[in-house]
Amino acid sequence: MFKTLTPIILLIASIGLFFGFIDPQYKQIQAKRAKLAQYDEALGKSKDLTNRRIELSEKYKSITDDDRVRLSKMLPNAVDNVRLILDIDSIAKLHGMKIRNTKIDQGPSLDEKNNPLIVDERKYGSIGLGFSVTSSYSNFINFLDDLEHSLRITDIVSLSLRPQKVGVYDFAIDLKTYWLKAK
């Protein structure tokens, strides 16, 4: 009788050992392996990002100081209304003009910025600037050409002219310029 009970007892003990100890331990090991795989993946991504950062840092170091200054003028990282007006005024002075009636449009109102339905994910912001100058047509064309070739990116939104005297006009200009948003 002991010969027939021994295999049954061992079978029941092995089933109990499997479900009571081995299976839970195996599941814990599987969970730890999955977590380890996630860590390995994150480590791989971290190494890729580190290599990319080093690569971009080397590219940034290869840019000369003069080019960095030019880039910051072309697309500044902050809104600088005064600098913008001074830059345009210096171009106008080269052509014997003086800008007047300046007005600045900061963009959306505070209500629009706080509206959860409006999501602006652009990496840049824009600002509008309006002003007027008085000049001859050919002098004004030269002014626009210099404005076009200046480092600051600007788009002329509207342009109107009114005759003042023979050959002299009052030009009203609205333009838009851009700046990088800080992230």
C-alpha positions in Angstrom: 0.0 0.0 0.0 2.9 2.3 0.7 4.2 1.7 -2.8 0.9 2.9 -4.3 0.5 5.9 -2.0 4.1 7.2 -2.4 3.7 8.2 -6.1 0.3 9.8 -5.4 1.8 11.8 -2.4 4.8 12.8 -4.4 2.6 13.9 -7.3 0.3 15.9 -5.0 3.4 17.4 -3.3 5.0 18.3 -6.7 1.7 20.0 -7.9 1.5 21.9 -4.6 5.1 22.9 -4.8 4.6 24.0 -8.4 1.5 26.2 -7.7 2.6 27.3 -4.3 6.3 28.2 -4.9 7.7 27.7 -8.4 4.9 29.4 -10.4 4.8 32.6 -8.3 8.6 32.7 -8.4 8.6 32.2 -12.2 6.0 35.0 -12.6 8.2 37.4 -10.5 11.2 36.5 -12.6 9.2 37.2 -15.8 8.0 40.6 -14.4 11.6 41.5 -13.5 12.8 40.5 -16.9 10.2 42.7 -18.5 11.2 45.6 -16.3 14.9 44.9 -17.1 14.0 45.0 -20.8 12.3 48.4 -20.3 15.4 49.7 -18.5 17.6 48.4 -21.3 15.5 50.2 -23.8 15.6 53.4 -21.8 19.3 53.1 -21.5 19.7 52.6 -25.2 17.5 55.7 -25.9 19.6 57.6 -23.3 22.8 56.7 -25.1 21.2 57.8 -28.4 20.2 61.1 -27.0 23.6 61.6 -25.4 25.2 61.0 -28.8 22.8 63.3 -30.5 23.5 66.0 -27.9 27.2 65.7 -28.4 26.7 65.8 -32.2 24.6 69.0 -31.9 27.0 70.5 -29.5 29.8 70.0 -32.0 27.7 71.6 -34.7 26.9 74.5 -32.5 30.6 75.0 -31.6 31.4 75.1 -35.3 29.2 78.2 -35.7 31.3 81.4 -35.5 30.4 84.1 -33.0 29.5 86.5 -35.8 27.1 83.9 -37.3 25.5 83.4 -33.8 24.9 87.1 -33.5 23.4 87.1 -37.0 21.2 84.1 -36.1 20.0 85.8 -33.0 19.1 88.9 -34.9 17.3 86.9 -37.6 15.2 84.9 -35.2 15.6 86.2 -31.6 14.5 84.1 -28.7 12.5 86.8 -27.1 10.2 89.6 -28.1 12.2 92.9 -28.2 9.9 95.6 -29.5 12.4 98.4 -28.9 15.2 96.6 -30.7 12.9 95.9 -33.7 11.8 99.6 -33.9 15.4 100.8 -33.6 16.5 98.4 -36.3 13.8 99.6 -38.7 14.5 103.2 -37.8 18.2 102.8 -38.5 17.3 101.5 -42.0 14.9 104.4 -42.6 17.6 106.9 -41.5 19.9 105.5 -44.2 17.3 106.7 -46.7 16.6 110.1 -45.0 13.3 108.9 -43.5 11.9 108.9 -40.0 9.4 106.3 -38.9 6.4 107.7 -37.0 3.0 106.5 -35.8 4.4 103.2 -34.6 2.0 100.7 -33.2 2.7 97.2 -32.0 0.3 94.2 -32.1 1.4 91.7 -29.5 -0.8 89.0 -30.9 -3.6 87.1 -29.1 -5.2 88.7 -26.1 -4.9 87.2 -22.6 -8.4 85.7 -22.9 -7.4 83.9 -26.1 -4.1 82.6 -24.5 -6.0 81.2 -21.6 -8.8 79.6 -23.7 -8.4 75.8 -23.4 -9.9 75.3 -26.9 -7.1 77.3 -28.5 -3.9 75.3 -28.5 -0.8 76.9 -30.1 2.0 74.4 -30.5 4.1 76.5 -32.8 7.7 76.9 -31.8 7.7 80.5 -32.8 5.7 83.6 -32.0 4.9 86.6 -34.1 4.4 90.2 -33.5 2.9 92.9 -35.7 4.4 96.4 -36.2 2.8 99.3 -38.0 4.5 102.6 -38.8 4.5 105.3 -41.5 7.2 107.1 -43.4 7.2 110.0 -45.8 9.4 109.7 -48.9 9.7 109.6 -52.6 8.6 106.4 -54.3 12.2 105.5 -55.5 13.6 106.2 -52.0 10.9 104.1 -50.4 11.7 101.2 -52.8 15.3 101.4 -51.7 14.2 101.3 -48.1 12.0 98.2 -48.7 15.0 96.6 -50.5 17.2 97.2 -47.4 14.5 96.0 -45.1 14.2 92.8 -47.2 17.9 92.2 -46.9 18.2 93.0 -43.2 18.8 90.0 -40.9 15.4 90.2 -39.2 12.8 88.1 -40.8 9.8 90.3 -41.6 6.7 89.9 -43.7 4.9 93.0 -45.0 1.2 92.5 -44.3 -0.2 95.7 -45.7 1.1 98.8 -47.5 -0.7 101.9 -48.4 0.3 105.3 -49.8 -1.1 108.7 -49.8 0.3 111.6 -52.0 1.6 114.5 -50.0 3.3 116.8 -52.6 4.4 116.2 -56.1 6.7 113.2 -55.9 6.4 112.7 -52.2 4.1 110.1 -50.5 3.1 109.1 -47.0 3.5 105.3 -46.8 1.8 103.3 -44.1 3.3 99.8 -43.5 2.1 96.9 -41.4 4.6 94.1 -41.0 4.9 90.9 -39.0 8.1 89.6 -37.5 8.9 86.4 -35.6 10.7 85.2 -32.5 11.5 81.7 -31.0 9.4 80.6 -28.1 11.3 79.3 -25.1 10.4 75.7 -24.2 
